[in-house]
Amino acid sequence: MTVGSGSIDAWGVQHSWRDASGTVQRASRRTIDRLRQAIGTAPDDLERRAPLVTRPGRDLGFGTVRVTCEDGTDVVVDGRLPDDFPLGYHRLHVDDAPSRLLVVSPGRCWLPERRAWGWAVQLYGARSRSSWGIGDLRDLEELRSWTEQEGGGFLIVNPVHAVAPIVPVEASPYLPATRRFRNPIYLHVPHVPGHDPADVDADALDRLVRSELVERDDVWTVKRAALRRACDRHLSTGDTEDFDRWRGQHGAALEDFATWCVLTEHHGPDWRRWPAALRRPDGDGVPAFREVHAEEVRFHAWLQWQLDEQLRRATGGLTVVQDLPIGVSGAGADAWAWQETLAQGVTVGAPPDALNSLGQDWGSPPLVPWRLRLAEYEPFIQSVRSTISGAGGLRIDHVMGLFRLWWITEGSDPTEGAYVRYPSDDLLDIVALESHRARAVIVGEDLGIVEPEVPEALASRSILSYKLLWFEESHPVAWPSAALGTVTSHDLPTVAGLWTGSDAADQLATTGMPEEDVRQGREELLGKLTRAGLEADATPAAAVDAAYRQLCRAPCLLLALSLEDAVLEERRPNMPGTVERDNWRLPLPLPVDDLGRSATAARLVALANAGLGADDQPD
């Protein structure tokens, strides 16, 4: 739903806004005061020190200035940037003031030339017979090969960012420790150099393969032991040139992350509870710790190298759209590295909307807007660049967060928050620059409460909108072309679960949502199926067919088919608002190896290929 914004103060706190029903809401004085305290006061010279984000052909707002380009060359600019000025991250020198970052963006994201369909994948649940209890990068490679063979053009996967490398393992892909590095639980161990099958207990491996849920604690315990032995064996051969080169290229950021991983193994997952000398990357105790534990630090850097190698092999030439979560764990590696940029005593979430009538608290601390600017947007740039790397696509979770975020103070209910504004023009132009450099398509997940200016701003940057059958009032045939269209998402009912009623029963059993809200929500979604002529006694397979026949008439640039729907799974991957459920732990009921023999999957492929390539869909 698109709604307007209200008054905004000097701290960026929005005092009033329109909710999902269009009703004006106002923040309490207590909430405003607490948010102002968390944000703090920006320095008087912020505008002189903060980055200037612009495009070629625009006036810089100064007279004659000197620009030091990324390649080290100095260029004198007389007011207006030339049309052929190089894109990138440069340094601007104005008189005797300290230099500031100059970001020159193309202003528009890269887009593929042809329409395509692809599979939406919860990778952890996409297990094969060779998986060690969790879908891994070898399974992603298998999915990529199958998709290409069937005529598909992309995959879109859940976030695969790293969490603390200790038990218990964080299950939610949307609360990572970092948005810059990946989770080694997704490594296919038999493919790492130095692996010996004798390193793994056959009984333990059998239990992982036969587990009904994705048991991350057991998986990581077995994988970590095997990976450490493989690493030691590989590096002991002296064949380290490629790894050493890769490690050197990734510099201090990788070393700090690998050090954080080792620190968690010795002191626990929350850096805020560590000894004082270790609570910052530049803390007095960190150099000595890194030296004493050099081999462990090297191991965690080696894991990231292997993740980079396996991901590139898995994606091949296919676009894999990776997901960028809205934030990170306040206890994690990025919060440790950039703690001065994050607000303390605050988390982000969403007010009540069509997705959840109780509101949501996602548990991530927000970046303070003015502090992000003083940090030259480095936390944001690194997160976007790292997530895009090696895959060719990016889905920005809750893209409205580039405009404003719902802040919730510690101890408060999600309904008691307020919006804080962000420098959206700068952030969007940075996304466009990173997209251009990586030739990566960008999708903005714009579900929930959306301000009127957001769709226009996204479209002007060639950021694809995110259209869901369950959310849209219009038939897919009327959806825009500049979008990724799909039926459902990880937080919403599968078609089979909706049709049989099992999803509504699950929602009532595990959340505090009122029964009437659940009933009405289900009836609204069922109407999307019955309008296609679906009879009340139809099978779940027929319901899936009815949903995707509609989807495949959409003119969207990208069409995503859900693997859960392809195998008639009734359980959604995640039920927002509950921890009393096996969220993020549900494997597909069919191994990845057998998807090519699934009649429902074949039907969806036929519909998608027909929808993109012909006027008439198959009967």
C-alpha positions as CSV (number, residue, x, y, z in Angstrom):
1,M,0.0,0.0,0.0
2,T,1.3,3.5,-0.9
3,V,0.8,6.1,1.8
4,G,2.3,9.6,2.5
5,S,4.8,10.9,4.9
6,G,4.5,13.5,7.6
7,S,6.5,16.1,9.5
8,I,10.2,15.5,10.0
9,D,12.5,17.1,12.6
10,A,16.2,18.0,12.6
11,W,17.1,14.5,13.8
12,G,15.3,12.9,10.9
13,V,12.5,11.6,13.1
14,Q,9.1,11.6,11.4
15,H,6.5,12.7,13.9
16,S,3.5,11.6,11.8
17,W,2.7,9.2,9.0
18,R,-0.1,7.3,7.4
19,D,-0.6,3.6,8.4
20,A,-1.6,0.7,6.2
21,S,-5.2,1.9,6.2
22,G,-4.3,5.5,5.4
23,T,-5.0,6.8,8.9
24,V,-2.6,9.5,10.2
25,Q,-0.6,8.2,13.2
26,R,1.6,10.3,15.5
27,A,4.6,9.3,17.5
28,S,4.5,9.8,21.2
29,R,6.6,12.5,22.8
30,R,8.4,9.8,24.8
31,T,9.3,7.9,21.6
32,I,10.5,11.0,19.9
33,D,12.7,12.0,22.8
34,R,14.2,8.5,23.1
35,L,15.0,8.3,19.4
36,R,16.6,11.8,19.4
37,Q,18.8,10.6,22.2
38,A,19.8,7.5,20.3
39,I,20.5,9.5,17.1
40,G,22.6,12.2,18.8
41,T,23.6,15.5,17.3
42,A,25.4,15.8,14.1
43,P,28.5,18.0,13.9
44,D,28.0,21.6,12.6
45,D,30.4,20.9,9.7
46,L,28.6,17.7,8.5
47,E,27.7,19.1,5.1
48,R,31.4,20.0,4.5
49,R,32.7,16.6,5.5
50,A,30.0,14.2,4.1
51,P,30.3,12.6,0.7
52,L,29.0,14.4,-2.4
53,V,27.0,11.9,-4.5
54,T,26.3,13.0,-8.0
55,R,26.3,12.1,-11.7
56,P,28.2,13.2,-14.8
57,G,27.0,16.4,-16.3
58,R,25.9,17.9,-13.0
59,D,27.2,21.0,-11.3
60,L,29.2,20.3,-8.2
61,G,28.1,23.5,-6.5
62,F,31.6,24.9,-6.2
63,G,33.9,26.9,-8.5
64,T,37.1,25.3,-9.8
65,V,38.0,22.2,-7.8
66,R,40.5,19.4,-8.0
67,V,39.3,15.8,-8.1
68,T,41.6,12.9,-7.4
69,C,40.2,9.9,-9.3
70,E,40.2,6.3,-8.3
71,D,43.2,5.6,-10.6
72,G,45.2,8.3,-8.8
73,T,45.0,10.9,-11.6
74,D,44.1,14.5,-10.7
75,V,41.5,16.4,-12.7
76,V,40.6,20.0,-12.5
77,V,36.8,20.5,-12.7
78,D,35.4,23.9,-13.4
79,G,32.0,23.7,-11.7
80,R,30.3,21.1,-13.8
81,L,31.3,17.5,-14.2
82,P,32.0,16.6,-17.8
83,D,29.6,14.2,-19.4
84,D,32.4,11.7,-19.9
85,F,33.7,11.9,-16.3
86,P,34.7,8.4,-15.0
87,L,32.2,6.8,-12.7
88,G,33.4,5.7,-9.3
89,Y,34.6,6.8,-5.9
90,H,36.9,9.8,-6.0
91,R,38.3,12.5,-3.7
92,L,37.1,16.1,-3.9
93,H,39.4,18.9,-2.9
94,V,37.8,22.3,-2.2
95,D,40.2,25.1,-1.1
96,D,42.0,24.2,2.1
97,A,39.2,22.0,3.5
98,P,39.9,18.2,4.1
99,S,39.1,16.1,1.0
100,R,35.7,14.4,0.9
101,L,34.4,11.5,-1.0
102,L,33.0,12.2,-4.4
103,V,30.7,9.4,-5.7
104,V,29.9,9.7,-9.4
105,S,27.0,7.4,-10.3
106,P,25.4,6.5,-13.6
107,G,22.0,7.1,-11.8
108,R,20.5,3.9,-13.2
109,C,21.1,0.3,-12.5
110,W,22.1,-2.3,-15.1
111,L,19.3,-4.3,-16.6
112,P,19.3,-7.5,-18.7
113,E,18.1,-7.2,-22.2
114,R,15.7,-10.1,-22.2
115,R,12.9,-11.3,-19.9
116,A,13.5,-14.5,-17.9
117,W,12.0,-16.8,-15.4
118,G,13.8,-18.5,-12.5
119,W,13.4,-20.4,-9.2
120,A,13.1,-18.8,-5.8
121,V,15.2,-21.0,-3.5
122,Q,15.6,-21.4,0.2
123,L,19.1,-22.9,-0.2
124,Y,19.3,-24.5,3.2
125,G,16.2,-26.5,2.5
126,A,17.2,-27.5,-1.1
127,R,18.9,-30.7,-0.1
128,S,20.2,-33.4,-2.3
129,R,21.3,-37.0,-1.6
130,S,24.9,-35.8,-1.3
131,S,24.0,-32.9,1.1
132,W,25.2,-33.1,4.7
133,G,21.8,-32.3,6.2
134,I,21.6,-28.8,4.6
135,G,21.4,-27.5,1.1
136,D,24.8,-26.3,0.0
137,L,26.7,-24.7,-2.9
138,R,26.9,-28.0,-4.8
139,D,23.1,-28.2,-4.6
140,L,23.0,-24.6,-5.9
141,E,25.1,-25.7,-8.8
142,E,22.7,-28.6,-9.5
143,L,19.7,-26.2,-9.4
144,R,21.5,-23.8,-11.8
145,S,22.2,-26.6,-14.2
146,W,18.6,-27.8,-14.1
147,T,17.3,-24.2,-14.5
148,E,19.4,-23.6,-17.6
149,Q,18.4,-26.9,-19.1
150,E,14.7,-26.0,-18.7
151,G,15.1,-22.5,-20.2
152,G,15.3,-20.5,-17.0
153,G,17.5,-17.4,-16.7
154,F,18.1,-16.9,-13.0
155,L,17.8,-18.1,-9.4
156,I,16.9,-16.0,-6.4
157,V,18.2,-17.3,-3.1
158,N,17.9,-16.5,0.6
159,P,20.7,-14.5,2.3
160,V,23.8,-16.7,2.7
161,H,25.7,-14.3,5.0
162,A,27.8,-15.5,7.9
163,V,26.6,-15.9,11.4
164,A,28.7,-16.6,14.6
165,P,30.6,-19.8,13.8
166,I,29.6,-21.5,17.1
167,V,26.7,-23.5,18.5
168,P,23.9,-22.7,18.7
169,V,23.9,-21.6,15.1
170,E,21.6,-18.7,14.2
171,A,18.8,-20.0,12.0
172,S,17.4,-16.8,10.5
173,P,19.1,-15.8,7.3
174,Y,17.8,-12.3,7.9
175,L,19.8,-11.7,11.2
176,P,23.4,-12.3,10.0
177,A,26.5,-11.3,11.9
178,T,27.7,-9.6,8.7
179,R,26.5,-8.6,5.3
180,R,30.1,-8.7,3.8
181,F,31.0,-12.4,4.3
182,R,29.3,-15.7,3.7
183,N,28.3,-18.6,5.8
184,P,30.7,-21.6,5.6
185,I,27.8,-24.0,6.6
186,Y,26.9,-23.8,2.8
187,L,30.3,-25.2,1.7
188,H,30.1,-28.6,0.0
189,V,32.9,-30.3,2.0
190,P,33.9,-33.0,-0.4
191,H,34.8,-30.3,-2.9
192,V,37.3,-28.4,-0.7
193,P,41.0,-29.1,-1.2
194,G,42.5,-31.3,1.4
195,H,39.3,-33.2,2.2
196,D,39.6,-36.8,3.2
197,P,36.3,-38.8,3.6
198,A,37.9,-40.7,6.4
199,D,37.7,-37.4,8.5
200,V,34.0,-37.8,8.9
201,D,32.2,-40.3,11.1
202,A,29.8,-42.3,8.9
203,D,27.1,-42.6,11.5
204,A,27.1,-38.9,12.2
205,L,26.9,-38.1,8.5
206,D,24.0,-40.6,8.1
207,R,22.1,-38.9,10.9
208,L,22.5,-35.5,9.1
209,V,21.3,-37.0,5.8
210,R,18.2,-38.6,7.4
211,S,17.2,-35.6,9.6
212,E,13.6,-34.4,9.1
213,L,14.7,-30.8,9.8
214,V,17.7,-28.7,8.9
215,E,19.7,-29.3,12.2
216,R,22.2,-26.5,11.8
217,D,24.0,-27.2,15.1
218,D,24.7,-30.8,14.2
219,V,25.6,-29.9,10.6
220,W,28.1,-27.2,11.6
221,T,29.7,-29.5,14.3
222,V,30.4,-32.1,11.7
223,K,31.3,-29.7,8.9
224,R,33.6,-27.6,10.9
225,A,35.7,-30.5,12.1
226,A,36.1,-31.8,8.5
227,L,36.8,-28.4,7.1
228,R,39.5,-27.7,9.7
229,R,41.3,-30.9,8.9
230,A,41.0,-30.2,5.2
231,C,42.4,-26.7,5.6
232,D,45.4,-27.9,7.6
233,R,46.1,-30.7,5.1
234,H,45.8,-28.4,2.2
235,L,48.0,-25.6,3.6
236,S,50.6,-28.0,4.9
237,T,51.4,-29.0,1.2
238,G,52.8,-25.5,0.6
239,D,50.3,-25.0,-2.2
240,T,49.1,-21.7,-0.8
241,E,49.8,-19.2,-3.6
242,D,46.2,-18.7,-4.8
243,F,44.9,-18.5,-1.2
244,D,47.6,-16.1,-0.1
245,R,46.9,-13.8,-3.1
246,W,43.2,-13.9,-2.5
247,R,43.6,-13.2,1.2
248,G,45.9,-10.2,0.5
249,Q,43.4,-8.8,-2.0
250,H,40.7,-8.7,0.7
251,G,42.9,-6.9,3.2
252,A,42.0,-5.6,6.6
253,A,38.2,-6.3,6.3
254,L,38.8,-10.0,5.9
255,E,41.4,-10.1,8.7
256,D,39.1,-8.4,11.1
257,F,36.2,-10.7,10.2
258,A,38.4,-13.8,10.6
259,T,39.7,-12.5,13.9
260,W,36.1,-11.8,15.1
261,C,35.2,-15.5,14.2
262,V,38.0,-16.7,16.4
263,L,37.1,-14.3,19.2
264,T,33.6,-15.7,19.2
265,E,35.0,-19.2,19.6
266,H,36.9,-18.1,22.7
267,H,34.7,-15.5,24.3
268,G,31.2,-16.1,23.0
269,P,29.0,-14.7,20.2
270,D,28.4,-11.1,21.7
271,W,31.4,-8.8,21.4
272,R,29.7,-6.5,24.0
273,R,30.4,-9.1,26.6
274,W,34.1,-9.7,25.7
275,P,37.0,-8.3,27.7
276,A,37.3,-4.6,27.3
277,A,40.5,-4.8,25.3
278,L,38.9,-6.9,22.6
279,R,35.6,-5.0,22.1
280,R,36.9,-3.1,19.1
281,P,38.9,-4.2,16.1
282,D,41.6,-1.6,17.1
283,G,41.4,-2.6,20.7
284,D,44.7,-2.9,22.7
285,G,44.3,-6.7,23.0
286,V,43.4,-7.6,19.5
287,P,46.9,-7.6,17.8
288,A,48.3,-10.0,20.5
289,F,45.2,-12.2,20.2
290,R,45.5,-12.4,16.4
291,E,49.2,-13.3,16.7
292,V,48.6,-16.1,19.2
293,H,45.7,-17.5,17.2
294,A,47.2,-16.9,13.8
295,E,46.4,-20.4,12.5
296,E,42.7,-20.2,13.6
297,V,42.4,-16.7,11.9
298,R,43.9,-18.2,8.8
299,F,41.4,-21.1,8.9
300,H,38.4,-18.7,8.9
301,A,40.0,-16.6,6.0
302,W,40.5,-19.9,4.1
303,L,36.8,-20.7,4.6
304,Q,35.8,-17.4,2.9
305,W,38.2,-18.2,0.1
306,Q,36.5,-21.5,-0.5
307,L,33.1,-19.9,-0.3
308,D,34.1,-17.5,-3.0
309,E,35.5,-20.3,-5.2
310,Q,32.4,-22.6,-4.7
311,L,29.9,-19.8,-5.3
312,R,31.5,-18.8,-8.6
313,R,31.5,-22.4,-9.7
314,A,27.9,-22.9,-8.6
315,T,26.6,-19.8,-10.4
316,G,28.5,-20.3,-13.6
317,G,27.1,-18.0,-16.2
318,L,23.6,-17.8,-14.6
319,T,22.4,-14.8,-12.7
320,V,21.9,-15.6,-9.0
321,V,20.0,-12.9,-7.2
322,Q,21.3,-12.7,-3.7
323,D,19.3,-11.2,-0.8
324,L,20.6,-8.2,1.2
325,P,19.0,-8.2,4.7
326,I,17.9,-4.9,6.2
327,G,20.5,-5.2,9.0
328,V,22.7,-7.3,11.1
329,S,22.9,-8.7,14.6
330,G,24.0,-6.2,17.2
331,A,26.3,-8.8,18.6
332,G,27.9,-9.6,15.3
333,A,31.0,-8.9,13.2
334,D,29.7,-5.8,11.4
335,A,28.4,-4.3,14.6
336,W,31.8,-4.9,16.1
337,A,33.6,-3.3,13.2
338,W,31.2,-0.3,12.8
339,Q,29.9,0.2,16.3
340,E,30.2,4.0,16.2
341,T,27.9,4.1,13.2
342,L,25.1,2.0,14.8
343,A,22.4,3.3,17.2
344,Q,22.5,1.8,20.6
345,G,19.3,0.6,22.5
346,V,17.3,0.6,19.3
347,T,16.2,-2.1,16.8
348,V,14.4,-1.9,13.4
349,G,11.1,-3.4,12.4
350,A,7.8,-2.5,10.8
351,P,4.5,-1.1,12.1
352,P,1.3,-3.1,11.8
353,D,0.5,-3.7,8.1
354,A,-1.1,-6.3,5.8
355,L,1.7,-8.8,6.5
356,N,1.4,-8.7,10.3
357,S,-1.3,-6.9,12.3
358,L,0.9,-6.8,15.4
359,G,3.9,-5.1,13.8
360,Q,7.4,-6.6,13.7
361,D,10.7,-6.2,15.5
362,W,13.5,-7.6,13.4
363,G,16.2,-7.3,16.1
364,S,18.8,-5.4,14.1
365,P,20.3,-2.1,15.3
366,P,19.9,0.7,12.7
367,L,22.7,2.8,11.2
368,V,22.5,6.4,12.4
369,P,22.0,8.4,9.2
370,W,24.4,11.2,9.9
371,R,27.0,8.8,11.2
372,L,26.7,6.7,8.1
373,R,27.4,9.9,6.0
374,L,30.5,10.7,8.1
375,A,31.7,7.1,7.6
376,E,31.5,7.9,3.8
377,Y,28.8,5.3,3.4
378,E,31.4,2.6,3.8
379,P,29.2,0.1,5.7
380,F,26.5,0.4,3.1
381,I,28.9,0.3,0.1
382,Q,30.8,-2.8,1.4
383,S,27.5,-4.6,2.2
384,V,26.0,-4.0,-1.3
385,R,29.3,-4.8,-3.1
386,S,30.0,-8.0,-1.2
387,T,26.5,-9.4,-1.6
388,I,26.5,-8.8,-5.3
389,S,29.9,-10.3,-5.8
390,G,30.1,-13.3,-8.0
391,A,26.4,-13.7,-8.6
392,G,25.0,-10.9,-10.8
393,G,21.9,-9.9,-8.9
394,L,20.7,-8.3,-5.7
395,R,17.3,-8.3,-3.9
396,I,17.2,-5.5,-1.3
397,D,15.0,-6.7,1.5
398,H,12.6,-3.9,2.7
399,V,13.9,-1.4,0.1
400,M,11.8,1.3,1.8
401,G,14.6,1.2,4.5
402,L,16.7,3.3,2.1
403,F,14.1,6.0,2.5
404,R,13.0,5.6,6.2
405,L,13.2,2.9,8.8
406,W,10.8,2.0,11.7
407,W,12.9,2.4,14.9
408,I,11.8,0.7,18.1
409,T,13.5,1.7,21.4
410,E,14.6,-1.0,23.8
411,G,11.7,-2.4,25.9
412,S,9.0,-1.0,23.6
413,D,6.4,-2.8,21.6
414,P,6.7,-2.7,17.7
415,T,3.6,-0.6,17.6
416,E,5.3,2.1,19.7
417,G,8.1,3.0,17.2
418,A,8.5,5.8,14.7
419,Y,10.1,6.4,11.3
420,V,13.6,7.8,10.9
421,R,14.6,9.3,7.5
422,Y,17.7,8.3,5.5
423,P,19.5,10.0,2.6
424,S,17.7,7.9,0.0
425,D,19.0,9.8,-3.1
426,D,22.6,9.1,-2.1
427,L,22.0,5.4,-1.2
428,L,20.1,4.7,-4.4
429,D,22.8,6.3,-6.6
430,I,25.4,4.2,-4.8
431,V,23.3,1.1,-5.5
432,A,23.2,2.1,-9.2
433,L,27.0,2.5,-9.3
434,E,27.6,-0.9,-7.8
435,S,25.0,-2.5,-10.1
436,H,26.7,-0.9,-13.1
437,R,30.1,-2.1,-12.1
438,A,29.0,-5.7,-11.4
439,R,26.4,-5.8,-14.3
440,A,23.9,-6.9,-11.7
441,V,20.1,-6.6,-11.8
442,I,18.6,-5.0,-8.7
443,V,15.2,-5.9,-7.2
444,G,13.7,-3.7,-4.4
445,E,11.4,-5.6,-2.1
446,D,8.7,-2.9,-1.7
447,L,6.0,-4.8,0.3
448,G,4.1,-3.2,3.2
449,I,3.6,0.5,3.8
450,V,5.1,2.4,0.9
451,E,5.3,6.2,0.5
452,P,4.1,7.6,-2.9
453,E,7.6,8.8,-3.9
454,V,9.2,5.4,-3.5
455,P,7.9,3.6,-6.6
456,E,8.9,6.6,-8.8
457,A,12.4,6.8,-7.2
458,L,13.0,3.1,-7.7
459,A,11.8,3.2,-11.3
460,S,14.0,6.2,-12.1
461,R,17.0,4.2,-11.0
462,S,15.9,1.0,-12.9
463,I,15.4,-0.8,-9.6
464,L,12.8,-3.5,-10.2
465,S,9.7,-3.5,-8.1
466,Y,8.6,-6.7,-6.3
467,K,5.1,-7.9,-7.2
468,L,3.4,-10.7,-5.4
469,L,0.1,-12.3,-6.4
470,W,-0.8,-12.5,-2.7
471,F,-0.3,-8.7,-2.3
472,E,-1.5,-7.1,-5.5
473,E,-5.1,-6.2,-6.1
474,S,-4.7,-6.1,-9.9
475,H,-4.4,-9.2,-12.1
476,P,-0.7,-9.9,-13.1
477,V,-1.5,-8.9,-16.7
478,A,-1.7,-5.3,-15.4
479,W,1.6,-5.4,-13.5
480,P,4.5,-3.2,-14.6
481,S,7.3,-4.6,-16.8
482,A,10.0,-3.1,-14.5
483,A,9.4,-5.7,-11.8
484,L,10.1,-9.2,-10.5
485,G,6.8,-11.0,-10.3
486,T,6.0,-14.0,-8.2
487,V,3.2,-15.6,-6.3
488,T,4.4,-15.7,-2.7
489,S,7.5,-15.2,-0.5
490,H,9.2,-16.9,2.4
491,D,7.0,-15.0,4.9
492,L,3.7,-15.8,3.2
493,P,1.6,-18.9,2.6
494,T,2.5,-21.4,0.0
495,V,-0.3,-22.1,-2.5
496,A,-0.9,-25.6,-1.2
497,G,-0.9,-24.4,2.4
498,L,-3.3,-21.6,1.7
499,W,-5.7,-23.9,-0.3
500,T,-5.8,-26.7,2.3
501,G,-6.1,-24.4,5.2
502,S,-3.1,-25.8,7.0
503,D,-1.2,-22.5,6.8
504,A,-4.0,-20.7,8.6
505,A,-4.0,-23.4,11.3
506,D,-0.3,-23.1,11.6
507,Q,-0.6,-19.3,12.0
508,L,-3.2,-19.6,14.7
509,A,-1.2,-22.2,16.6
510,T,2.1,-20.3,16.6
511,T,1.3,-16.6,16.6
512,G,-0.8,-14.2,18.6
513,M,-2.8,-12.9,15.6
514,P,-6.5,-12.8,16.2
515,E,-8.5,-15.6,14.6
516,E,-10.7,-13.1,12.7
517,D,-7.6,-11.5,11.1
518,V,-6.2,-14.8,10.0
519,R,-9.6,-15.9,8.6
520,Q,-10.0,-12.6,6.7
521,G,-6.5,-12.8,5.4
522,R,-7.0,-16.3,4.1
523,E,-10.3,-15.4,2.4
524,E,-8.7,-12.5,0.6
525,L,-5.9,-14.7,-0.8
526,L,-8.3,-17.5,-1.7
527,G,-10.1,-14.9,-3.9
528,K,-7.0,-14.6,-6.0
529,L,-7.4,-18.3,-6.9
530,T,-11.1,-18.6,-7.3
531,R,-11.2,-15.6,-9.7
532,A,-9.3,-17.9,-12.0
533,G,-12.2,-20.4,-12.0
534,L,-10.8,-22.8,-9.4
535,E,-13.5,-25.0,-7.9
536,A,-13.8,-25.5,-4.2
537,D,-13.0,-29.2,-4.4
538,A,-9.9,-28.7,-6.5
539,T,-6.6,-30.4,-5.5
540,P,-3.6,-28.4,-4.2
541,A,-1.9,-29.1,-7.6
542,A,-4.8,-27.5,-9.4
543,A,-4.5,-24.5,-7.0
544,V,-0.8,-24.1,-7.8
545,D,-1.7,-24.3,-11.5
546,A,-4.3,-21.6,-11.1
547,A,-1.9,-19.3,-9.3
548,Y,0.9,-19.7,-11.8
549,R,-1.3,-19.4,-14.9
550,Q,-2.1,-15.9,-13.7
551,L,1.5,-15.1,-12.8
552,C,2.9,-16.2,-16.2
553,R,0.6,-13.6,-17.9
554,A,2.5,-10.8,-16.2
555,P,4.7,-8.6,-18.4
556,C,7.4,-8.4,-15.7
557,L,11.1,-8.5,-16.7
558,L,11.6,-11.4,-14.2
559,L,9.2,-14.1,-13.1
560,A,10.1,-16.2,-10.0
561,L,8.7,-19.6,-9.4
562,S,8.7,-20.9,-5.8
563,L,10.3,-24.3,-5.3
564,E,7.9,-24.9,-2.4
565,D,5.0,-24.6,-4.7
566,A,6.7,-26.8,-7.3
567,V,6.7,-29.7,-4.8
568,L,3.3,-28.8,-3.2
569,E,4.8,-28.0,0.2
570,E,2.2,-26.7,2.6
571,R,4.5,-25.1,5.2
572,R,5.9,-21.6,4.5
573,P,9.6,-21.3,5.3
574,N,9.0,-18.6,8.0
575,M,6.0,-17.6,10.1
576,P,6.7,-13.9,11.1
577,G,6.0,-13.1,14.8
578,T,6.8,-16.5,16.3
579,V,9.8,-18.5,17.6
580,E,7.5,-21.4,18.5
581,R,7.9,-23.0,15.1
582,D,10.6,-24.5,13.0
583,N,11.2,-21.4,11.0
584,W,14.1,-21.5,8.5
585,R,14.6,-25.3,9.2
586,L,12.2,-26.9,6.8
587,P,13.7,-28.9,3.9
588,L,11.9,-29.5,0.7
589,P,10.1,-32.8,0.7
590,L,11.8,-33.8,-2.5
591,P,15.6,-34.0,-3.0
592,V,17.1,-31.6,-5.5
593,D,18.2,-34.6,-7.5
594,D,14.5,-35.5,-8.2
595,L,13.1,-32.0,-9.1
596,G,13.5,-32.8,-12.8
597,R,11.0,-35.6,-12.4
598,S,8.4,-33.6,-10.6
599,A,5.2,-33.2,-12.6
600,T,4.2,-30.0,-10.8
601,A,7.7,-28.5,-11.4
602,A,7.5,-29.4,-15.1
603,R,4.1,-27.8,-15.3
604,L,5.4,-24.5,-13.8
605,V,8.3,-24.6,-16.2
606,A,6.0,-25.1,-19.2
607,L,3.8,-22.2,-18.0
608,A,6.8,-19.9,-17.6
609,N,8.4,-20.7,-20.9
610,A,5.1,-20.2,-22.7
611,G,4.4,-17.0,-20.8
612,L,7.7,-15.5,-21.9
613,G,7.9,-17.0,-25.4
614,A,4.3,-17.2,-26.8
615,D,1.0,-15.5,-26.7
616,D,-0.9,-18.8,-25.7
617,Q,-0.1,-20.8,-22.6
618,P,-0.4,-24.6,-22.6
619,D,-3.7,-26.1,-21.8
